[in-house]
Amino acid sequence: MAKDPVTPLSAGPRRCPICGKPTPPRHQPFCSTRCADIDLGRWLKGNYRVETEEPADDPSDETERQPD
Ligand SMILES: [Zn+2]
């Protein structure tokens, strides 16, 4: 079977989505744990961004509280 450049995923090793380097089986889908941490950090940032969209407590409500 000849290698098909159109389908690199099945014809050869996968490439790191962070830096584009070939990924060894131990660290797939990334080339290293460092790139895995980078991807994880991006994912967490996106997750936190969704949480911030939730309506937070109104800070003006604290002024209405009376120490009774
Ligand atoms: Zn990488």
PDB file of the backbone (N, CA, C, O) and the ligand in Angstrom, with CONECT records:
HET     ZN  A 101       1
ATOM      1  N   MET A   1       0.845  -1.211   0.000  1.00  0.00           N
ATOM      2  CA  MET A   1       0.000   0.000   0.000  1.00  0.00           C
ATOM      3  C   MET A   1       0.870   1.247   0.000  1.00  0.00           C
ATOM      4  O   MET A   1       1.777   1.384   0.821  1.00  0.00           O
ATOM      5  N   ALA A   2       0.589   2.145  -0.918  1.00  0.00           N
ATOM      6  CA  ALA A   2       1.350   3.390  -0.990  1.00  0.00           C
ATOM      7  C   ALA A   2       0.816   4.384   0.035  1.00  0.00           C
ATOM      8  O   ALA A   2      -0.376   4.408   0.343  1.00  0.00           O
ATOM      9  N   LYS A   3       1.725   5.201   0.553  1.00  0.00           N
ATOM     10  CA  LYS A   3       1.300   6.188   1.547  1.00  0.00           C
ATOM     11  C   LYS A   3       0.477   7.293   0.881  1.00  0.00           C
ATOM     12  O   LYS A   3       0.896   7.874  -0.120  1.00  0.00           O
ATOM     13  N   ASP A   4      -0.663   7.566   1.432  1.00  0.00           N
ATOM     14  CA  ASP A   4      -1.533   8.595   0.874  1.00  0.00           C
ATOM     15  C   ASP A   4      -1.365   9.890   1.653  1.00  0.00           C
ATOM     16  O   ASP A   4      -1.716   9.934   2.832  1.00  0.00           O
ATOM     17  N   PRO A   5      -0.842  10.942   1.041  1.00  0.00           N
ATOM     18  CA  PRO A   5      -0.611  12.218   1.745  1.00  0.00           C
ATOM     19  C   PRO A   5      -1.915  12.896   2.154  1.00  0.00           C
ATOM     20  O   PRO A   5      -1.913  13.805   2.984  1.00  0.00           O
ATOM     21  N   VAL A   6      -3.029  12.452   1.568  1.00  0.00           N
ATOM     22  CA  VAL A   6      -4.315  13.074   1.893  1.00  0.00           C
ATOM     23  C   VAL A   6      -4.806  12.592   3.255  1.00  0.00           C
ATOM     24  O   VAL A   6      -5.549  13.301   3.934  1.00  0.00           O
ATOM     25  N   THR A   7      -4.391  11.387   3.656  1.00  0.00           N
ATOM     26  CA  THR A   7      -4.835  10.835   4.933  1.00  0.00           C
ATOM     27  C   THR A   7      -3.642  10.555   5.833  1.00  0.00           C
ATOM     28  O   THR A   7      -3.269   9.397   6.024  1.00  0.00           O
ATOM     29  N   PRO A   8      -3.031  11.615   6.395  1.00  0.00           N
ATOM     30  CA  PRO A   8      -1.831  11.448   7.230  1.00  0.00           C
ATOM     31  C   PRO A   8      -2.130  10.733   8.546  1.00  0.00           C
ATOM     32  O   PRO A   8      -1.229  10.138   9.138  1.00  0.00           O
ATOM     33  N   LEU A   9      -3.365  10.780   9.010  1.00  0.00           N
ATOM     34  CA  LEU A   9      -3.680  10.168  10.294  1.00  0.00           C
ATOM     35  C   LEU A   9      -3.508   8.660  10.227  1.00  0.00           C
ATOM     36  O   LEU A   9      -3.090   8.038  11.204  1.00  0.00           O
ATOM     37  N   SER A  10      -3.826   8.071   9.087  1.00  0.00           N
ATOM     38  CA  SER A  10      -3.733   6.617   8.974  1.00  0.00           C
ATOM     39  C   SER A  10      -2.437   6.186   8.317  1.00  0.00           C
ATOM     40  O   SER A  10      -2.041   5.026   8.433  1.00  0.00           O
ATOM     41  N   ALA A  11      -1.768   7.104   7.626  1.00  0.00           N
ATOM     42  CA  ALA A  11      -0.561   6.751   6.889  1.00  0.00           C
ATOM     43  C   ALA A  11       0.688   6.912   7.751  1.00  0.00           C
ATOM     44  O   ALA A  11       1.706   6.278   7.474  1.00  0.00           O
ATOM     45  N   GLY A  12       0.635   7.740   8.783  1.00  0.00           N
ATOM     46  CA  GLY A  12       1.830   7.974   9.585  1.00  0.00           C
ATOM     47  C   GLY A  12       1.474   8.363  10.997  1.00  0.00           C
ATOM     48  O   GLY A  12       0.303   8.349  11.373  1.00  0.00           O
ATOM     49  N   PRO A  13       2.479   8.712  11.786  1.00  0.00           N
ATOM     50  CA  PRO A  13       2.235   9.113  13.178  1.00  0.00           C
ATOM     51  C   PRO A  13       1.474  10.418  13.261  1.00  0.00           C
ATOM     52  O   PRO A  13       1.594  11.281  12.391  1.00  0.00           O
ATOM     53  N   ARG A  14       0.694  10.552  14.309  1.00  0.00           N
ATOM     54  CA  ARG A  14      -0.059  11.790  14.491  1.00  0.00           C
ATOM     55  C   ARG A  14       0.884  12.923  14.874  1.00  0.00           C
ATOM     56  O   ARG A  14       1.997  12.710  15.356  1.00  0.00           O
ATOM     57  N   ARG A  15       0.395  14.125  14.641  1.00  0.00           N
ATOM     58  CA  ARG A  15       1.196  15.299  14.982  1.00  0.00           C
ATOM     59  C   ARG A  15       0.581  16.044  16.149  1.00  0.00           C
ATOM     60  O   ARG A  15      -0.638  16.072  16.318  1.00  0.00           O
ATOM     61  N   CYS A  16       1.442  16.645  16.948  1.00  0.00           N
ATOM     62  CA  CYS A  16       0.993  17.364  18.128  1.00  0.00           C
ATOM     63  C   CYS A  16       0.130  18.560  17.723  1.00  0.00           C
ATOM     64  O   CYS A  16       0.567  19.369  16.905  1.00  0.00           O
ATOM     65  N   PRO A  17      -1.076  18.696  18.268  1.00  0.00           N
ATOM     66  CA  PRO A  17      -1.947  19.823  17.917  1.00  0.00           C
ATOM     67  C   PRO A  17      -1.422  21.145  18.461  1.00  0.00           C
ATOM     68  O   PRO A  17      -1.898  22.210  18.069  1.00  0.00           O
ATOM     69  N   ILE A  18      -0.445  21.086  19.360  1.00  0.00           N
ATOM     70  CA  ILE A  18       0.103  22.311  19.954  1.00  0.00           C
ATOM     71  C   ILE A  18       1.246  22.845  19.131  1.00  0.00           C
ATOM     72  O   ILE A  18       1.232  24.012  18.741  1.00  0.00           O
ATOM     73  N   CYS A  19       2.254  22.003  18.853  1.00  0.00           N
ATOM     74  CA  CYS A  19       3.449  22.471  18.155  1.00  0.00           C
ATOM     75  C   CYS A  19       3.619  21.823  16.786  1.00  0.00           C
ATOM     76  O   CYS A  19       4.450  22.265  15.993  1.00  0.00           O
ATOM     77  N   GLY A  20       2.838  20.773  16.497  1.00  0.00           N
ATOM     78  CA  GLY A  20       2.888  20.171  15.170  1.00  0.00           C
ATOM     79  C   GLY A  20       3.947  19.107  15.009  1.00  0.00           C
ATOM     80  O   GLY A  20       4.134  18.588  13.909  1.00  0.00           O
ATOM     81  N   LYS A  21       4.655  18.764  16.094  1.00  0.00           N
ATOM     82  CA  LYS A  21       5.678  17.737  16.009  1.00  0.00           C
ATOM     83  C   LYS A  21       5.046  16.354  16.063  1.00  0.00           C
ATOM     84  O   LYS A  21       3.964  16.192  16.627  1.00  0.00           O
ATOM     85  N   PRO A  22       5.716  15.338  15.473  1.00  0.00           N
ATOM     86  CA  PRO A  22       5.213  13.965  15.544  1.00  0.00           C
ATOM     87  C   PRO A  22       5.096  13.518  17.003  1.00  0.00           C
ATOM     88  O   PRO A  22       5.957  13.826  17.828  1.00  0.00           O
ATOM     89  N   THR A  23       4.023  12.789  17.309  1.00  0.00           N
ATOM     90  CA  THR A  23       3.768  12.393  18.692  1.00  0.00           C
ATOM     91  C   THR A  23       4.090  10.919  18.897  1.00  0.00           C
ATOM     92  O   THR A  23       3.551  10.065  18.193  1.00  0.00           O
ATOM     93  N   PRO A  24       4.959  10.611  19.850  1.00  0.00           N
ATOM     94  CA  PRO A  24       5.238   9.221  20.197  1.00  0.00           C
ATOM     95  C   PRO A  24       4.028   8.606  20.893  1.00  0.00           C
ATOM     96  O   PRO A  24       3.251   9.322  21.524  1.00  0.00           O
ATOM     97  N   PRO A  25       3.858   7.272  20.785  1.00  0.00           N
ATOM     98  CA  PRO A  25       2.676   6.605  21.354  1.00  0.00           C
ATOM     99  C   PRO A  25       2.498   6.904  22.839  1.00  0.00           C
ATOM    100  O   PRO A  25       1.368   6.963  23.324  1.00  0.00           O
ATOM    101  N   ARG A  26       3.603   7.093  23.573  1.00  0.00           N
ATOM    102  CA  ARG A  26       3.487   7.306  25.021  1.00  0.00           C
ATOM    103  C   ARG A  26       2.805   8.613  25.365  1.00  0.00           C
ATOM    104  O   ARG A  26       2.120   8.714  26.383  1.00  0.00           O
ATOM    105  N   HIS A  27       2.993   9.633  24.506  1.00  0.00           N
ATOM    106  CA  HIS A  27       2.489  10.973  24.843  1.00  0.00           C
ATOM    107  C   HIS A  27       1.316  11.388  23.966  1.00  0.00           C
ATOM    108  O   HIS A  27       0.855  12.526  24.060  1.00  0.00           O
ATOM    109  N   GLN A  28       0.825  10.493  23.118  1.00  0.00           N
ATOM    110  CA  GLN A  28      -0.299  10.881  22.266  1.00  0.00           C
ATOM    111  C   GLN A  28      -1.494  11.309  23.097  1.00  0.00           C
ATOM    112  O   GLN A  28      -1.696  10.778  24.189  1.00  0.00           O
ATOM    113  N   PRO A  29      -2.305  12.268  22.608  1.00  0.00           N
ATOM    114  CA  PRO A  29      -2.175  12.869  21.272  1.00  0.00           C
ATOM    115  C   PRO A  29      -1.175  14.007  21.207  1.00  0.00           C
ATOM    116  O   PRO A  29      -1.128  14.724  20.208  1.00  0.00           O
ATOM    117  N   PHE A  30      -0.374  14.191  22.247  1.00  0.00           N
ATOM    118  CA  PHE A  30       0.596  15.281  22.239  1.00  0.00           C
ATOM    119  C   PHE A  30       2.005  14.714  22.114  1.00  0.00           C
ATOM    120  O   PHE A  30       2.213  13.511  22.275  1.00  0.00           O
ATOM    121  N   CYS A  31       2.986  15.598  21.821  1.00  0.00           N
ATOM    122  CA  CYS A  31       4.354  15.140  21.626  1.00  0.00           C
ATOM    123  C   CYS A  31       5.046  14.997  22.971  1.00  0.00           C
ATOM    124  O   CYS A  31       6.048  14.291  23.083  1.00  0.00           O
ATOM    125  N   SER A  32       4.519  15.665  23.998  1.00  0.00           N
ATOM    126  CA  SER A  32       5.152  15.617  25.312  1.00  0.00           C
ATOM    127  C   SER A  32       4.145  16.046  26.362  1.00  0.00           C
ATOM    128  O   SER A  32       3.076  16.562  26.037  1.00  0.00           O
ATOM    129  N   THR A  33       4.492  15.831  27.622  1.00  0.00           N
ATOM    130  CA  THR A  33       3.597  16.236  28.703  1.00  0.00           C
ATOM    131  C   THR A  33       3.471  17.757  28.765  1.00  0.00           C
ATOM    132  O   THR A  33       2.464  18.293  29.227  1.00  0.00           O
ATOM    133  N   ARG A  34       4.515  18.442  28.289  1.00  0.00           N
ATOM    134  CA  ARG A  34       4.482  19.904  28.318  1.00  0.00           C
ATOM    135  C   ARG A  34       3.366  20.431  27.413  1.00  0.00           C
ATOM    136  O   ARG A  34       2.605  21.316  27.806  1.00  0.00           O
ATOM    137  N   CYS A  35       3.274  19.882  26.203  1.00  0.00           N
ATOM    138  CA  CYS A  35       2.219  20.306  25.295  1.00  0.00           C
ATOM    139  C   CYS A  35       0.860  19.870  25.828  1.00  0.00           C
ATOM    140  O   CYS A  35      -0.139  20.553  25.604  1.00  0.00           O
ATOM    141  N   ALA A  36       0.809  18.751  26.524  1.00  0.00           N
ATOM    142  CA  ALA A  36      -0.448  18.304  27.113  1.00  0.00           C
ATOM    143  C   ALA A  36      -0.907  19.300  28.166  1.00  0.00           C
ATOM    144  O   ALA A  36      -2.099  19.589  28.273  1.00  0.00           O
ATOM    145  N   ASP A  37       0.032  19.825  28.940  1.00  0.00           N
ATOM    146  CA  ASP A  37      -0.313  20.824  29.955  1.00  0.00           C
ATOM    147  C   ASP A  37      -0.813  22.111  29.305  1.00  0.00           C
ATOM    148  O   ASP A  37      -1.730  22.758  29.811  1.00  0.00           O
ATOM    149  N   ILE A  38      -0.202  22.472  28.182  1.00  0.00           N
ATOM    150  CA  ILE A  38      -0.633  23.684  27.476  1.00  0.00           C
ATOM    151  C   ILE A  38      -2.063  23.528  26.998  1.00  0.00           C
ATOM    152  O   ILE A  38      -2.876  24.441  27.139  1.00  0.00           O
ATOM    153  N   ASP A  39      -2.370  22.358  26.428  1.00  0.00           N
ATOM    154  CA  ASP A  39      -3.724  22.121  25.943  1.00  0.00           C
ATOM    155  C   ASP A  39      -4.703  22.109  27.099  1.00  0.00           C
ATOM    156  O   ASP A  39      -5.819  22.614  26.978  1.00  0.00           O
ATOM    157  N   LEU A  40      -4.287  21.529  28.229  1.00  0.00           N
ATOM    158  CA  LEU A  40      -5.146  21.483  29.409  1.00  0.00           C
ATOM    159  C   LEU A  40      -5.426  22.894  29.916  1.00  0.00           C
ATOM    160  O   LEU A  40      -6.546  23.209  30.319  1.00  0.00           O
ATOM    161  N   GLY A  41      -4.397  23.741  29.891  1.00  0.00           N
ATOM    162  CA  GLY A  41      -4.564  25.114  30.341  1.00  0.00           C
ATOM    163  C   GLY A  41      -5.546  25.869  29.457  1.00  0.00           C
ATOM    164  O   GLY A  41      -6.365  26.647  29.946  1.00  0.00           O
ATOM    165  N   ARG A  42      -5.460  25.636  28.164  1.00  0.00           N
ATOM    166  CA  ARG A  42      -6.398  26.293  27.248  1.00  0.00           C
ATOM    167  C   ARG A  42      -7.809  25.815  27.525  1.00  0.00           C
ATOM    168  O   ARG A  42      -8.756  26.601  27.489  1.00  0.00           O
ATOM    169  N   TRP A  43      -7.951  24.520  27.804  1.00  0.00           N
ATOM    170  CA  TRP A  43      -9.284  23.961  28.049  1.00  0.00           C
ATOM    171  C   TRP A  43      -9.863  24.544  29.336  1.00  0.00           C
ATOM    172  O   TRP A  43     -11.052  24.857  29.401  1.00  0.00           O
ATOM    173  N   LEU A  44      -9.029  24.686  30.349  1.00  0.00           N
ATOM    174  CA  LEU A  44      -9.510  25.218  31.620  1.00  0.00           C
ATOM    175  C   LEU A  44      -9.926  26.672  31.471  1.00  0.00           C
ATOM    176  O   LEU A  44     -10.929  27.096  32.045  1.00  0.00           O
ATOM    177  N   LYS A  45      -9.163  27.433  30.707  1.00  0.00           N
ATOM    178  CA  LYS A  45      -9.515  28.834  30.485  1.00  0.00           C
ATOM    179  C   LYS A  45     -10.874  28.953  29.827  1.00  0.00           C
ATOM    180  O   LYS A  45     -11.684  29.801  30.202  1.00  0.00           O
ATOM    181  N   GLY A  46     -11.126  28.093  28.835  1.00  0.00           N
ATOM    182  CA  GLY A  46     -12.417  28.120  28.159  1.00  0.00           C
ATOM    183  C   GLY A  46     -13.529  27.725  29.102  1.00  0.00           C
ATOM    184  O   GLY A  46     -14.635  28.259  29.017  1.00  0.00           O
ATOM    185  N   ASN A  47     -13.246  26.780  30.020  1.00  0.00           N
ATOM    186  CA  ASN A  47     -14.257  26.341  30.972  1.00  0.00           C
ATOM    187  C   ASN A  47     -14.580  27.448  31.955  1.00  0.00           C
ATOM    188  O   ASN A  47     -15.747  27.682  32.271  1.00  0.00           O
ATOM    189  N   TYR A  48     -13.549  28.131  32.441  1.00  0.00           N
ATOM    190  CA  TYR A  48     -13.763  29.220  33.385  1.00  0.00           C
ATOM    191  C   TYR A  48     -14.536  30.358  32.722  1.00  0.00           C
ATOM    192  O   TYR A  48     -15.356  31.026  33.351  1.00  0.00           O
ATOM    193  N   ARG A  49     -14.251  30.563  31.429  1.00  0.00           N
ATOM    194  CA  ARG A  49     -14.906  31.651  30.721  1.00  0.00           C
ATOM    195  C   ARG A  49     -16.415  31.415  30.672  1.00  0.00           C
ATOM    196  O   ARG A  49     -17.200  32.361  30.733  1.00  0.00           O
ATOM    197  N   VAL A  50     -16.813  30.146  30.560  1.00  0.00           N
ATOM    198  CA  VAL A  50     -18.239  29.826  30.533  1.00  0.00           C
ATOM    199  C   VAL A  50     -18.859  30.100  31.897  1.00  0.00           C
ATOM    200  O   VAL A  50     -19.983  30.595  31.989  1.00  0.00           O
ATOM    201  N   GLU A  51     -18.112  29.772  32.964  1.00  0.00           N
ATOM    202  CA  GLU A  51     -18.654  29.967  34.303  1.00  0.00           C
ATOM    203  C   GLU A  51     -18.882  31.441  34.608  1.00  0.00           C
ATOM    204  O   GLU A  51     -19.819  31.791  35.326  1.00  0.00           O
ATOM    205  N   THR A  52     -18.020  32.316  34.062  1.00  0.00           N
ATOM    206  CA  THR A  52     -18.142  33.740  34.334  1.00  0.00           C
ATOM    207  C   THR A  52     -19.397  34.315  33.699  1.00  0.00           C
ATOM    208  O   THR A  52     -19.850  35.394  34.082  1.00  0.00           O
ATOM    209  N   GLU A  53     -19.967  33.593  32.720  1.00  0.00           N
ATOM    210  CA  GLU A  53     -21.168  34.091  32.074  1.00  0.00           C
ATOM    211  C   GLU A  53     -22.391  33.947  32.975  1.00  0.00           C
ATOM    212  O   GLU A  53     -23.427  34.560  32.721  1.00  0.00           O
ATOM    213  N   GLU A  54     -22.273  33.147  34.014  1.00  0.00           N
ATOM    214  CA  GLU A  54     -23.405  32.987  34.920  1.00  0.00           C
ATOM    215  C   GLU A  54     -23.619  34.264  35.733  1.00  0.00           C
ATOM    216  O   GLU A  54     -22.647  34.938  36.074  1.00  0.00           O
ATOM    217  N   PRO A  55     -24.849  34.604  36.044  1.00  0.00           N
ATOM    218  CA  PRO A  55     -25.131  35.828  36.805  1.00  0.00           C
ATOM    219  C   PRO A  55     -24.557  35.751  38.213  1.00  0.00           C
ATOM    220  O   PRO A  55     -24.947  34.900  39.013  1.00  0.00           O
ATOM    221  N   ALA A  56     -23.634  36.646  38.499  1.00  0.00           N
ATOM    222  CA  ALA A  56     -23.014  36.666  39.815  1.00  0.00           C
ATOM    223  C   ALA A  56     -23.853  37.489  40.784  1.00  0.00           C
ATOM    224  O   ALA A  56     -24.766  38.211  40.382  1.00  0.00           O
ATOM    225  N   ASP A  57     -23.530  37.369  42.057  1.00  0.00           N
ATOM    226  CA  ASP A  57     -24.279  38.134  43.049  1.00  0.00           C
ATOM    227  C   ASP A  57     -24.097  39.635  42.826  1.00  0.00           C
ATOM    228  O   ASP A  57     -22.990  40.083  42.526  1.00  0.00           O
ATOM    229  N   ASP A  58     -25.121  40.382  42.963  1.00  0.00           N
ATOM    230  CA  ASP A  58     -25.042  41.816  42.749  1.00  0.00           C
ATOM    231  C   ASP A  58     -24.265  42.459  43.892  1.00  0.00           C
ATOM    232  O   ASP A  58     -24.673  42.354  45.048  1.00  0.00           O
ATOM    233  N   PRO A  59     -23.142  43.128  43.584  1.00  0.00           N
ATOM    234  CA  PRO A  59     -22.322  43.725  44.653  1.00  0.00           C
ATOM    235  C   PRO A  59     -23.068  44.829  45.387  1.00  0.00           C
ATOM    236  O   PRO A  59     -22.738  45.142  46.531  1.00  0.00           O
ATOM    237  N   SER A  60     -24.069  45.424  44.745  1.00  0.00           N
ATOM    238  CA  SER A  60     -24.809  46.506  45.403  1.00  0.00           C
ATOM    239  C   SER A  60     -25.691  45.957  46.524  1.00  0.00           C
ATOM    240  O   SER A  60     -26.163  46.710  47.376  1.00  0.00           O
ATOM    241  N   ASP A  61     -25.909  44.639  46.517  1.00  0.00           N
ATOM    242  CA  ASP A  61     -26.756  44.034  47.552  1.00  0.00           C
ATOM    243  C   ASP A  61     -26.084  44.107  48.919  1.00  0.00           C
ATOM    244  O   ASP A  61     -26.763  44.103  49.945  1.00  0.00           O
ATOM    245  N   GLU A  62     -24.761  44.172  48.938  1.00  0.00           N
ATOM    246  CA  GLU A  62     -24.045  44.204  50.218  1.00  0.00           C
ATOM    247  C   GLU A  62     -24.326  45.510  50.963  1.00  0.00           C
ATOM    248  O   GLU A  62     -24.326  45.539  52.193  1.00  0.00           O
ATOM    249  N   THR A  63     -24.561  46.577  50.224  1.00  0.00           N
ATOM    250  CA  THR A  63     -24.806  47.874  50.867  1.00  0.00           C
ATOM    251  C   THR A  63     -26.167  47.881  51.571  1.00  0.00           C
ATOM    252  O   THR A  63     -26.401  48.664  52.492  1.00  0.00           O
ATOM    253  N   GLU A  64     -27.061  46.989  51.117  1.00  0.00           N
ATOM    254  CA  GLU A  64     -28.396  46.967  51.709  1.00  0.00           C
ATOM    255  C   GLU A  64     -28.436  46.128  52.981  1.00  0.00           C
ATOM    256  O   GLU A  64     -29.380  46.212  53.767  1.00  0.00           O
ATOM    257  N   ARG A  65     -27.389  45.313  53.172  1.00  0.00           N
ATOM    258  CA  ARG A  65     -27.367  44.471  54.373  1.00  0.00           C
ATOM    259  C   ARG A  65     -27.116  45.318  55.622  1.00  0.00           C
ATOM    260  O   ARG A  65     -26.228  46.171  55.631  1.00  0.00           O
ATOM    261  N   GLN A  66     -27.874  45.087  56.639  1.00  0.00           N
ATOM    262  CA  GLN A  66     -27.680  45.839  57.878  1.00  0.00           C
ATOM    263  C   GLN A  66     -27.226  44.888  58.981  1.00  0.00           C
ATOM    264  O   GLN A  66     -27.779  43.799  59.136  1.00  0.00           O
ATOM    265  N   PRO A  67     -26.217  45.303  59.745  1.00  0.00           N
ATOM    266  CA  PRO A  67     -25.694  44.439  60.840  1.00  0.00           C
ATOM    267  C   PRO A  67     -26.654  44.331  61.991  1.00  0.00           C
ATOM    268  O   PRO A  67     -26.368  44.805  63.090  1.00  0.00           O
ATOM    269  N   ASP A  68     -27.784  43.714  61.755  1.00  0.00           N
ATOM    270  CA  ASP A  68     -28.790  43.596  62.815  1.00  0.00           C
ATOM    271  C   ASP A  68     -28.666  42.247  63.515  1.00  0.00           C
ATOM    272  O   ASP A  68     -29.427  41.958  64.439  1.00  0.00           O
TER     273      ASP A  68
HETATM  274 ZN    ZN A 101       3.968  19.409  21.064  1.00  0.00          ZN2+
END
